[in-house]
Amino acid sequence: MPQTLQNLLLSFGLAAWLGLGSSLLGQSSSNGLSVSTAISQSTLAQGEAATLQISINGATAELPGRIEAVGLDVIQVRNIPTRTRINGVESFTDRYLYQVTGNQPGDFTIPAVSISVGGATLTTEPIPIKIYRTTEETSTIDATKSAFAKLVLSKQSFYEGELVPFTLTAYVRGRNDVSEVISPRLEHESFVVRPFKDVRTDGAPVGDTYYSSANLPSMLFALKPGQHNLGPAKVSLRILSKSSRGGFGFGSLFARTDIRELVSNPVSVEVKPLPAGAPRSFTGGVGDFEVSHSASTDDVFVGDPISMTFRVSGVGNLRSLNEP
């Protein structure tokens, strides 16, 4: 491939590196140097992460590892210097990527950042960020979102110790855009959650938009009765960026990925206490079980030892059963 075309494609791929839903927010220039900012999304659920990109065109610069912003964590995660030559003209762009998260609901601002470069001072534009608290109402599948997660339980009223299936599903706009599922987690001090061991990828249209999905089934049981808010669950995805989904016929050459952390809706559940009157031998097993038994032999003499095997099968929380 000619060097000029190769550099052009590299420049195009990196320019689209942010991936889903990024938007250019502002640009400042001086003496042939310029700085621009773009963010993947400006409305986030608590704990959800967005990617901020600050691009310096024409020179290199040192940017802070952390941008101080009230109510937000803005942490530098990557630096991507890029040098290109097109038609004999060389250009240089220094890109800094920051992860943006917020843990309290409200309206916040990433402040302007002043950058000294090449004897000039460039200043980014302030960026407004809205952080919202996830509720069951905000969990509605919305085709305006580029990515989101949904937590669904098979039932929302169940007994203490009862094993309940549930599914955590991550949705990403586009076909076959989920490259890898990383660290799904659902934690609550009053529940035991089985590890996520199975990932089922799928996809379906939502309105006029197609979403890739990663379904993560698992099970949980409650340790004590009462009303509980379960979740939100969190899941990180490695997703294909815009440059990998195709652009001017060159998308397949750039298998670039981005990591997004998604936050699901919470789910309100009622955990009922076990009915009174359980036998003294009850050890906590809740479910629909059958007990069978067998002997090592059915032909013995008086006084000969034999082995008995008892087998418990069925649907329920078998791990809570103790030996008789």
NORRAKA-V416336 format. One record per backbone hydrogen bond with DSSP energy under -0.5 kcal/mol. NH is the residue of the N-H (numbers start at 1). CO is the residue of the C=O. Records with the same first field share a line. If there is no record, write none. Layout:
NH->CO  CO
This chain:
6->2
7->3
8->4
9->5
10->6
11->7
12->8
13->9
14->10
15->11
16->12
17->14
19->16
22->19
23->39
25->37
26->37
28->35
30->33
33->30
34->57
35->28
36->55
37->26
38->53
39->23
40->51
44->42  130
46->132
47->102
48->45
49->261
50->100
52->50  98
53->38
54->96
55->36  53
56->94
57->34  55
58->56  92
63->61
67->74
68->66
69->72
72->69
73->101
74->67  72
75->73  99
76->65
77->97
78->97
80->95
82->93
84->91
86->89
89->86
90->88
91->84
93->82
94->56
95->80  93
96->54
97->78
98->52
99->75
100->50  98
101->73
102->48
106->131
108->106  129
110->127
111->109
115->122
117->115  120
120->117
122->115  120
124->113
127->110
129->108
130->42
131->106  129
132->44
139->135
140->137
145->142
148->171
149->263
150->169
152->150  167
154->165
158->270
160->272
161->222
162->159
163->286
164->162  220
166->218
167->152
168->216
169->150  167
170->214
171->148
172->212
173->146
174->210
179->177  238
180->238
182->236
185->234
191->188
192->221
193->191
194->192  219
197->195
198->217
200->215
201->199
202->213
204->211
206->209
207->205
209->206
211->204
212->172
213->202
214->170
215->200
216->168
217->215
218->166
220->164
221->192
223->190
224->190
226->271
228->269
230->228  267
231->229
234->185
235->262
236->182
237->260
238->180
239->237  258
240->177
241->256
242->16
243->16
244->241
245->241  242
250->247
253->250
254->251
255->253
256->254
258->239
260->237  258
262->235  260
264->233
267->230
269->228
270->156
271->226  269
272->158  270
282->279
288->315
289->287
290->313
292->311
294->309
296->307
304->301
309->294
311->292
313->290  311
315->288
316->314
317->286
318->316
320->317
321->318
